[in-house]
Amino acid sequence: MTYSGAVEVGGPADVHELADLMISKVAVGPMNNNAYLLRCRATDEQLLIDAAAEPHTLLALIGDSGIASVVTTHQHPDHWGALAEVVAATGARTQAGRYDAEGIPVPTDVLVEDGDTVRVGRVELTARHLVGHTPGSIALVYDDPHGHAHVFTGDCLFPGGVGNTHDDPKAFANLLDDVETKIFGALPDETWVYPGHGNDTTLGAERPHLAEWRERGW
């Protein structure tokens, strides 16, 4: 079946099948958070992005193969609500942005910096530090050698705008600047965007609206 990225809490995962990577998206919790399970097709190693809520749902998605690591995109509690339970059940290594790790109550094993490589099996993703939604949010970019790029943006980029900066003009400017430079400036229109909540989008769908976002201030 064709991947759409449209998932609902309590519903099944949607699976994006790439040549080297399988991406399973599921919605969990009262804030409709997205969690993404990445599996390297060559090694079957798995990595979870955001153990947000509903540990039973996430552990069922992970299955008997377990996970090597969990990456938390940022420190807001709705993105790590199930982290302790998932780590306890799987023994997974924890990773998060250096400047958000202190806000996550589960100890972070790997402090991720801008430009660092995050691996799942033979697949490599590049971390991008984005300031504004939180001090240390990270996005993960997979530059698929067989196709277009894919980026997991946490709460920094959604269909229709960047993440919430709580009416702080400086934080908004910082976030939009980082998103423009490190995401839109570095990646092509075909890049698929997997946000922390709601539906997916592409950079091509959002790029024409960057000036509009800056003018409106959110």
N, C-alpha and C positions, 0 to 999 in steps of 0.2 A: 504494500500500500504506500501511497505517496505521503511523505512527511509534511505536516502542516504546522506543527508547533502549538496547536490549540489543544490545551489540556484543562481538565477540571478537577478540583479537589474531590477525591473519592472515585475518580475515573481512572482508566488505564493510562499507562505511559505511552508516549508517542516516540517512535524510534526513527532516527535519521541514520541511514546506513551509508557510510562513506567507504572508500576503498580500503583505508587502513584503520578506520576508527568507527566505532558504533556509539551513537549518542542517544541515550534514553532520557526523555524529559518527563517529569511528573510534577503535579501540583499538590501541595500539602499545606495544612494548617489554616487558621482563621484569617490570615492575611494573604491567602492564595499565593504562597511562595513557590517559585520554581526550584527544583533540584535536578541536577544533571549527572547522570552516571555515564562515564566515558570508559569504553573498553577497547584496548588495543587488539586488533583482529589477529595479529601475528603471535602474540604471547598470552592473550586472554587476561592480562593484568587490568585491573579496574581502578578508577579514581572517581570520587564523588565531589561535585562542586555544590557546596552549601547543604549541610545537614540541617535543614531549616526547622522541621517539625515532623510529627508522626514517625517516630523511629521504627515502628512496626512496618509501615509502608515502605520506608527506605530500605530496611533490612530484607524485606521480601523482594524488592527490586534488585538489590545486590546479589541475593541468592547465595548458594553454597560456595561460589568462587571467592567470596570475600573481596575486600578492597585493600590496595596498598596504601592509599592516602586519601585524606579529605582536605580540600581547599575551601577556606571560608573567605568569601569575597570582601566582607567588611564586618565591622564590630556590632552592628545593630542586632538586638536579640532575636528578631524573627528569622535571622539567617543562620543561627547556631543553636536553636532550641532543642534539636535532637543530637547535637554533636557528642555530648558525653555518653549517651546511650549507644550511639553508633560506634564510637571508638572503643567502648568497653566490650562490645560484642565482636568487633573485628580486629582489634589491635592495630588499627590504621594509624599511620603517621599523620600528624596535623600540620597544615601549612596555612599561613595568612600573611598579609602585608605587614611589614615591620612596624608601621606607625599605627596600626589598629590592633595588634596582637594583645596589648595590655588591656583592651576592652573586651576581650573574649575570655570567659572564665575557665575554659578548658585550656591547659597549657599548649602553646604552639611549639612544635618540634622544629619547624623550618620557617625562619623569617624571610619573607620574599621581598626582594627589591625590584625596582623598575628594570626591566630588561632581563631578569633572571629566567632561566629555563625550568619549566615544570614538566616532568616526564610521566607518562603512563605507558609502560612497556617500551616499545620502540618509537612511540609518538612523542613529539616535543611540542610544547606550547610556550609562548613567550608572555611573561607577565608585564602588564603596564600599570604603573602607579598613577591613580587619578585622584586629585585632591578636590574637595569641595562638598561632596555628600558626607564623607567622613574624612579624617586626616590621612587614612591609609588604605582606602579602597583599592582593589586591584581588579583588572580585567585580564582575561586569558585569551590569547590569540593563537589559533591553530591555522597555520598557512599550509593548506592541503596541497601536497605536491602533484596531486592528480586532478585538482579543480580549484575552486575559489577558496578564499579564506573564511574562517568562522571565528566569531569573537563572543565570549561569555562576559557580559558587562556588569553583572551584579545589579546594583541600583543606580548606576551612573549614566545609562542610556536606555531609553525606551522608545517605542513607537510614539512620535509626537513630542519628544523633548528629552532633556537630561533629567537626572534625579533631583529629588527634593533638596533644596538648600535653605529651607526655612526662612525665606524672605531676607536672607543675608546677601546683599549685593556683591560683596567681595567673594564670598564662597561660590556664588553663582558664576561670577566671572572666572574664577579659578577653575571650576569644573568644566565650563564650556570651553575655555582655552585648552585644557588638557585633552578633552574629548576631540576637539577640532584638530589638535596637533598630533596626538598619539594614536587616534583611531581613524578619523576621517582623512587626515593628512597622510597617513601611512598605508591605508588599505583601499582597495578598489570598490566601486559601487556594488559589485556582486557579493561582497562580504555579507554573510548571514549573521544576524545579531540575535543572541539568546539572552534575554534580560532576566532579572531576578524575580519579576512578577509579570503575569500576563502573556500576551502573544509575542511571537518573534517578529522581526522586521529585517530589512536589508539597509546597508548604508546608502544605496542608491535611492531608496524611498525617502530617506530622511535628509539627505544632503541639501536638497533645494530649500529646506526650511531653516538652515542654520542662522541666517541673518534675521529671520523672523523671530527665532528663539531669543537671540541676543537683544533685539529691540524690545520684546515684551518683558524680558527680565526674569523668565522662569522656564 
